Amino acid sequence: MLLTRVRNQAWTIFLTRRNFLAIYPPRVCMTPERKKVYDRLKRIEGQIRGLQRLIEKDAPCIDILTQVAAVTSAIKKTGSAVLSNYMKTCIEESGGNAKKLHTDLHAALSRVIDLS
């Protein structure tokens, strides 16, 4: 996926095959997939803060429950994205070792199922 990685003192720049440009500050090195997950988590963080404000303002229960459902859904979708990326990585790194692939995927799926 990664075509070019350029580093200078201040930034790391990634250029991908899809003409996607990702620029990160020093010591932050993310692939585009990881950046998408990171951005989702930042959005969820904002939703949680919004929930806190609803509770502080004594909002109606139905509004709070609606936001709780939205946060829960966002967390599950984020977990799904992480699992999808992990599966790609796991398959690439297994090197044809079916037993290792099965073990790694089973462990990941068990964790996701426990989260639901």
Backbone as CSV, one residue per row, in Angstrom:
resi,resn,N_x,N_y,N_z,CA_x,CA_y,CA_z,C_x,C_y,C_z
1,MET,0.799,-1.192,0.000,0.000,0.000,0.000,0.845,1.260,0.000
2,LEU,1.908,1.249,0.750,2.716,2.437,0.913,3.658,2.585,-0.274
3,LEU,3.599,3.714,-0.924,4.509,3.967,-2.035,5.765,4.682,-1.574
4,THR,5.589,5.781,-0.914,6.720,6.614,-0.550,6.574,7.096,0.890
5,ARG,7.675,7.100,1.585,7.696,7.647,2.943,8.840,8.639,3.001
6,VAL,8.518,9.889,3.219,9.514,10.953,3.244,9.579,11.490,4.660
7,ARG,10.779,11.612,5.193,10.936,12.165,6.543,11.821,13.399,6.500
8,ASN,11.424,14.354,7.277,12.319,15.460,7.552,12.262,15.692,9.058
9,GLN,12.855,16.737,9.537,12.914,16.938,10.982,11.552,17.170,11.612
10,ALA,10.630,17.749,10.873,9.365,18.133,11.478,8.204,17.195,11.166
11,TRP,8.233,16.476,10.025,7.057,15.718,9.627,7.421,14.410,8.960
12,THR,6.504,13.456,9.022,6.590,12.236,8.232,5.468,12.308,7.210
13,ILE,5.793,12.122,5.954,4.804,12.234,4.881,4.678,10.882,4.193
14,PHE,3.438,10.410,4.024,3.163,9.167,3.329,2.432,9.462,2.035
15,LEU,2.889,8.871,0.961,2.192,8.948,-0.319,1.787,7.528,-0.689
16,THR,0.517,7.295,-0.963,0.049,5.951,-1.260,-0.374,5.847,-2.713
17,ARG,-0.690,4.638,-3.124,-1.077,4.392,-4.509,-2.351,5.115,-4.896
18,ARG,-3.192,5.406,-3.949,-4.458,6.079,-4.230,-4.329,7.591,-4.172
19,ASN,-3.108,8.088,-4.283,-2.826,9.518,-4.224,-3.256,10.127,-2.900
20,PHE,-3.258,9.327,-1.859,-3.606,9.810,-0.532,-2.347,10.327,0.121
21,LEU,-2.427,11.502,0.643,-1.284,12.099,1.309,-1.598,12.202,2.786
22,ALA,-0.760,11.631,3.597,-0.947,11.707,5.037,0.308,12.326,5.639
23,ILE,0.147,13.357,6.412,1.272,14.043,7.038,1.105,13.949,8.552
24,TYR,2.145,13.490,9.223,2.085,13.301,10.666,3.243,14.025,11.331
25,PRO,3.003,14.549,12.546,4.086,15.192,13.281,5.130,14.167,13.721
26,PRO,6.267,14.613,14.223,7.316,13.691,14.643,6.815,12.671,15.667
27,ARG,7.367,11.492,15.611,7.060,10.380,16.509,5.649,9.838,16.357
28,VAL,4.883,10.320,15.391,3.558,9.774,15.119,3.613,9.207,13.714
29,CYS,3.597,7.910,13.608,3.738,7.262,12.314,2.543,6.340,12.110
30,MET,1.596,6.714,11.244,0.383,5.936,11.061,0.172,5.613,9.593
31,THR,-0.318,4.425,9.346,-0.763,4.082,8.008,-2.123,4.738,7.800
32,PRO,-2.585,4.857,6.574,-3.910,5.448,6.349,-5.036,4.688,7.073
33,GLU,-4.934,3.365,7.152,-5.961,2.592,7.857,-5.976,2.929,9.348
34,ARG,-4.792,3.015,9.920,-4.687,3.347,11.342,-5.188,4.760,11.599
35,LYS,-4.931,5.670,10.671,-5.408,7.050,10.800,-6.932,7.095,10.809
36,LYS,-7.582,6.274,9.961,-9.044,6.221,9.945,-9.584,5.763,11.296
37,VAL,-8.966,4.745,11.879,-9.396,4.253,13.191,-9.170,5.339,14.247
38,TYR,-8.026,5.993,14.189,-7.717,7.065,15.132,-8.755,8.182,15.048
39,ASP,-9.113,8.568,13.805,-10.123,9.616,13.617,-11.484,9.184,14.159
40,ARG,-11.843,7.919,13.963,-13.101,7.409,14.524,-13.101,7.527,16.041
41,LEU,-11.978,7.169,16.652,-11.893,7.236,18.115,-11.979,8.674,18.619
42,LYS,-11.422,9.614,17.869,-11.541,11.020,18.254,-13.005,11.464,18.192
43,ARG,-13.741,10.991,17.144,-15.164,11.324,17.045,-15.935,10.733,18.225
44,ILE,-15.608,9.497,18.578,-16.278,8.844,19.708,-15.985,9.610,20.994
45,GLU,-14.757,10.080,21.128,-14.395,10.879,22.301,-15.294,12.111,22.395
46,GLY,-15.554,12.751,21.263,-16.448,13.899,21.240,-17.873,13.520,21.604
47,GLN,-18.317,12.354,21.129,-19.666,11.894,21.481,-19.778,11.648,22.985
48,ILE,-18.741,11.088,23.578,-18.751,10.836,25.026,-18.832,12.158,25.788
49,ARG,-18.069,13.151,25.337,-18.145,14.469,25.989,-19.551,15.042,25.870
50,GLY,-20.168,14.853,24.707,-21.541,15.309,24.522,-22.500,14.608,25.475
51,LEU,-22.278,13.322,25.697,-23.092,12.573,26.663,-22.925,13.149,28.064
52,GLN,-21.708,13.465,28.425,-21.466,14.055,29.739,-22.220,15.372,29.886
53,ARG,-22.203,16.185,28.841,-22.930,17.459,28.901,-24.436,17.244,29.027
54,LEU,-24.955,16.232,28.298,-26.386,15.926,28.414,-26.754,15.574,29.855
55,ILE,-25.921,14.793,30.490,-26.202,14.392,31.872,-26.083,15.594,32.808
56,GLU,-25.054,16.431,32.594,-24.895,17.626,33.422,-26.100,18.563,33.295
57,LYS,-26.663,18.664,32.098,-27.803,19.561,31.858,-29.139,18.903,32.169
58,ASP,-29.095,17.689,32.705,-30.311,16.962,33.074,-31.247,16.802,31.871
59,ALA,-30.666,16.339,30.747,-31.435,16.144,29.508,-32.408,14.976,29.675
60,PRO,-33.442,14.926,28.848,-34.394,13.812,28.908,-33.691,12.470,28.670
61,CYS,-34.162,11.436,29.353,-33.552,10.108,29.264,-33.491,9.596,27.828
62,ILE,-34.516,9.878,27.039,-34.537,9.375,25.662,-33.392,9.963,24.847
63,ASP,-33.028,11.228,25.088,-31.897,11.851,24.394,-30.580,11.193,24.804
64,ILE,-30.453,10.925,26.090,-29.233,10.280,26.592,-29.117,8.869,26.019
65,LEU,-30.216,8.120,26.030,-30.185,6.751,25.511,-29.896,6.729,24.009
66,THR,-30.393,7.708,23.284,-30.104,7.802,21.851,-28.608,7.978,21.623
67,GLN,-27.993,8.843,22.415,-26.551,9.074,22.282,-25.742,7.863,22.739
68,VAL,-26.205,7.183,23.778,-25.522,5.954,24.221,-25.550,4.921,23.097
69,ALA,-26.693,4.788,22.418,-26.809,3.843,21.304,-25.855,4.237,20.173
70,ALA,-25.737,5.529,19.903,-24.836,5.996,18.843,-23.381,5.689,19.184
71,VAL,-22.986,5.919,20.427,-21.612,5.642,20.859,-21.330,4.140,20.794
72,THR,-22.289,3.342,21.246,-22.124,1.883,21.213,-21.938,1.405,19.781
73,SER,-22.744,1.917,18.875,-22.631,1.547,17.469,-21.273,1.970,16.904
74,ALA,-20.830,3.166,17.229,-19.540,3.665,16.736,-18.386,2.807,17.251
75,ILE,-18.453,2.399,18.509,-17.408,1.541,19.084,-17.371,0.205,18.350
76,LYS,-18.554,-0.370,18.098,-18.601,-1.659,17.402,-18.043,-1.542,15.986
77,LYS,-18.371,-0.454,15.284,-17.854,-0.264,13.931,-16.335,-0.069,13.943
78,THR,-15.845,0.613,14.956,-14.401,0.797,15.086,-13.725,-0.543,15.338
79,GLY,-14.308,-1.351,16.207,-13.776,-2.690,16.453,-13.762,-3.528,15.186
80,SER,-14.797,-3.396,14.378,-14.867,-4.114,13.117,-13.755,-3.665,12.169
81,ALA,-13.495,-2.364,12.108,-12.423,-1.848,11.253,-11.060,-2.349,11.724
82,VAL,-10.845,-2.360,13.036,-9.581,-2.860,13.586,-9.427,-4.342,13.254
83,LEU,-10.504,-5.106,13.412,-10.460,-6.537,13.108,-10.163,-6.765,11.629
84,SER,-10.776,-6.001,10.767,-10.542,-6.139,9.329,-9.072,-5.879,8.988
85,ASN,-8.516,-4.808,9.533,-7.098,-4.508,9.306,-6.207,-5.590,9.884
86,TYR,-6.569,-6.100,11.058,-5.786,-7.157,11.693,-5.802,-8.414,10.833
87,MET,-6.977,-8.739,10.282,-7.078,-9.942,9.455,-6.186,-9.822,8.224
88,LYS,-6.159,-8.654,7.598,-5.271,-8.456,6.446,-3.817,-8.675,6.848
89,THR,-3.421,-8.060,7.956,-2.053,-8.184,8.443,-1.743,-9.624,8.813
90,CYS,-2.675,-10.258,9.498,-2.490,-11.631,9.968,-2.286,-12.573,8.788
91,ILE,-3.081,-12.405,7.754,-2.968,-13.270,6.578,-1.635,-13.036,5.876
92,GLU,-1.232,-11.785,5.761,0.043,-11.472,5.119,1.219,-12.037,5.904
93,GLU,1.161,-11.956,7.240,2.280,-12.384,8.070,2.303,-13.888,8.330
94,SER,1.214,-14.578,8.035,1.172,-16.016,8.329,2.118,-16.800,7.425
95,GLY,2.398,-16.277,6.245,3.329,-16.944,5.342,2.902,-18.347,4.965
96,GLY,1.605,-18.583,4.867,1.112,-19.904,4.492,0.988,-20.873,5.657
97,ASN,1.297,-20.423,6.868,1.193,-21.273,8.051,-0.264,-21.256,8.528
98,ALA,-1.025,-22.241,8.111,-2.471,-22.275,8.384,-2.763,-22.365,9.880
99,LYS,-1.957,-23.099,10.620,-2.200,-23.252,12.062,-2.041,-21.918,12.784
100,LYS,-0.975,-21.183,12.456,-0.755,-19.873,13.076,-1.884,-18.910,12.691
101,LEU,-2.271,-18.925,11.423,-3.352,-18.070,10.947,-4.642,-18.368,11.700
102,HIS,-4.975,-19.638,11.842,-6.188,-20.041,12.554,-6.142,-19.588,14.005
103,THR,-5.018,-19.791,14.665,-4.871,-19.414,16.074,-5.020,-17.902,16.265
104,ASP,-4.348,-17.126,15.415,-4.399,-15.669,15.534,-5.803,-15.128,15.272
105,LEU,-6.449,-15.624,14.220,-7.795,-15.157,13.907,-8.800,-15.585,14.973
106,HIS,-8.634,-16.777,15.505,-9.535,-17.245,16.565,-9.424,-16.343,17.798
107,ALA,-8.205,-15.991,18.168,-7.990,-15.118,19.332,-8.627,-13.745,19.102
108,ALA,-8.435,-13.195,17.900,-9.005,-11.872,17.601,-10.525,-11.919,17.606
109,LEU,-11.100,-12.918,16.963,-12.564,-13.020,16.922,-13.152,-13.249,18.305
110,SER,-12.478,-14.024,19.133,-12.954,-14.255,20.504,-13.029,-12.949,21.281
111,ARG,-12.053,-12.092,21.097,-12.060,-10.801,21.789,-13.194,-9.909,21.299
112,VAL,-13.436,-9.918,19.978,-14.507,-9.095,19.424,-15.862,-9.599,19.891
113,ILE,-16.045,-10.904,19.920,-17.324,-11.468,20.364,-17.558,-11.150,21.832
114,ASP,-16.499,-11.183,22.638,-16.632,-10.843,24.058,-17.044,-9.379,24.246
115,LEU,-16.680,-8.518,23.302,-17.025,-7.100,23.407,-18.489,-6.827,23.103
116,SER,-19.133,-7.713,22.333,-20.512,-7.428,21.927,-21.503,-7.592,23.048
